[in-house]
Amino acid sequence: MKHNPEKPTDKLGVLLPGMGAVATTFIAGVFAINKGISRPIGSLTQMGTIRLGKRTENRLPRIDEFVPLTDLDNLVFGGWDIYDDNVYEAARHAGVLETQLLDELKDELTAIEPMPAVFDKNYVRRLDGPNVKKGENKMDLAEQLMKDIESFRERHGVTRLVMIWCGSTEIYIEETDVHQSIDAFEQGLRDSHPSIPPSMIYAYAAIKMGIPYANGAPNLSGDVPALVELAKQTSTPIAGKDFKTGQTLMKTIIAPGLKARAIGVNGWFSTNILGNRDGEVLDDPDSFKTKETSKLSVLEAILEPNLHSHLYDDLYHKVRINYYPLRKDNKESWDNIDIFGWLGYPMQIKINFLCRDSILAAPIVLDLALFLDLAKRAEMSGIMEWLSFYFKSPQAGAGLRPEHDLQRQLIKLENTLRYMQGENLITHLGLDYYEEAFES
């Protein structure tokens, strides 16, 4: 890692495969912030602070003052989508933001038009659109994406780029031999192997070009040995999977607290209603299985029933997502948690979370874009486990158990930034304050 990277003054290109509700909410939000219409609420990079040194020193700078991040007015946006609506039209269709706000940003949003997407209906069965690339094989499609990226780079005069997948959840796919090495994967692209979905083609194109890549859906995408190997070879930071927004965000806050107090859990039933494009896609059982696998992994990883069998060994965990078009982007989730405490006495926790999916996801996209660019400039490559804070199913190195506890993820993120900037890491031990008092 390169310590103390310099503050960038040039433009950063942010490329977004999938320019639907999340991507358009993110782009419009950045323009609104730059115009002084709104504030970057929910963004750790813009509103979070970080403690440096001892508590008695009272050094608590904002993160964007501590590490050299790209300024928001230096972001340039582009992307791909199966529909040819410009960002203004797509945002109107998504229905997340009010028309009055979008109209104030209309000139900027209308200027951004999606490039034809790499798309195959076999992997996302509930969607279809006209703005789609055609090619001889999947390698040809990857090369077309790389040409798009070069054209974007030249058109906007940017030297630095990041790519963040904001597209839909694909059908469930497991690792096969084609994912195990770069050679096997590239041959699989030439052979149009069925275990290489569109999201993986985007990941390959970005990583091959040395462009940092993050995956906001539960698709395998960049989380296979071949692309991890390629990321190291091309010195590319990668991160994923699946933006941590509504219900799972609550789980990563609540479950660690129950475990910390050694409170038992018998059952955790989670259900959702959602009406946006994501909800429509997840109405397909094979796409839902991909999401379900991501959401179910959280509790087992946090509670560790193999280590705490008396508390969590019989845990029954169920997740449901129901498509309800009238809700649009306003997701509602219910959790019923059956817990037990001292002497085995039963208790319950009920959570009803009425959230806005894209409003929670947009600041995640912003933070990932800025942090991945920072990682690239700091000469980091491979899996960025310190960005697990933003994902439901964090990517981790081979043989490593991913960390799901939100507070531990935050500590890892903050200590990475401290290390990058040459500051002491903070363990929160705190004994030194009292040892000094005893010595005096």
Steps between C-alpha positions, in 0.01 A plus 500: 500500500613852421464726804364855482378502137461846352171686475364467142398813315386345172173329407397148607274300268234292675365223276173331597370182337125525561366856499174439683372622835824472699732648237271790405434582867876505561577720198216745568603516864858598417378775267256623768779508760733688264227759440441545873146364475562213744757341729679163464312331785590132534847543349782411737758665273315834506347518847690248715784585736797293612684508830878535485733437793383497860156614608666775701645652181151576360612446139178417316527616138241422238605205286507710183738739677724219625548292184551645150169419332377633167274803537138440402507768231778302329282192441391414144231236442433242234361151470301236319135398507262281302264799466614806305344760733738778604557538874226762537244274331620192689479685833146617419405141420663365820286734708744531788557877488240775467445648154574850634849395607566320173385801301758717679766256378349428160781640283770298676294180514375517141859523374582150632381225266566130559721297271353174364524234769635149510183311588360149475141432598598149609667655807234762588174355372258772612669779301549574133601810306613621158831667589711183493834404344542213258821306454655183366570374852543628854861599440380720213249661740776559756714665234206721400471612864870583507456711186208679669723574796777639281250717313361631829852572622587697188165680479518630857877536526528280812804299596348324803189280499302274732216261415214408736239241404153645565318249282248234591544173689581217261395137536690285748836375372766297682872492430614252236829413334465798263539737799819348642771666289546793263573268206189290566286810540622666180442176311153494655435848363602387152276193537209706643495271805156504674662550843627845395205742542496864382613641837813286477572635151488856637725399790750344261505806272563737791761287676682421174538877449612559859177681593381450861179296508228458764196275478178635652294184435531146642620363162837321507634764259860572610496253789662205323866387512571594138396862542666532841821375336453743212448788746835428660664471159363835383536674842125556527295545820176299505216476752155345544236359528148644535445851641411483869183707519172421680422181687853358495639829631271455803619142547866602503418756770271288720650150476847605627332666799308184589816290464704746708252458789486118454126516430366196317307505172256225403360652184526799268226540241548776243259606228491796260276668248666696221367646177793627293691326220699308760178365650378392157827319426496326839152368424685241292596205729849458348587868550350489850725204587805718428366771733385248762847345518648846561246594770505163681879498539498800734362348821702181495822695445423741787352259757742209430274216618792255478664693788182589691283191459287557812401844371465466123525137391124462442454839332230497232566778248257574217508785243219596264475778237164572337451715191234765562503757215308769689791550743744591222836576669355524851582162650336379820657223703379311805719298734379275776787392726440231763765533768559350844688618805584411859379148592367459146207741534362598154471856365435659162619793291282643220639733234296678234739694275345728238802596295585637157731256329674735258530779758699260720704364208598828330750617768653151497571541128661838569721371780609196302591713197713733711660230715581271206666788319694577818607135524623505140703816563640340816617207284273246666374205296286190530216461749431813705368326812508833685198601289289212640311770693293565187401145403254229605730220387853640530770364275794349691819315416504124447461318832399815690163537671344833396428747779133602523491692829439863397710652780794270436476583130512870585806451722676318214411780257616777733825322589576453130465876449718571806766259373489656153559846648773394744290534817503255789240227486238510777424182696256664748686327787527823699714363784774756438278781630470330838853359519635856465271610783619218724866577425455867586 
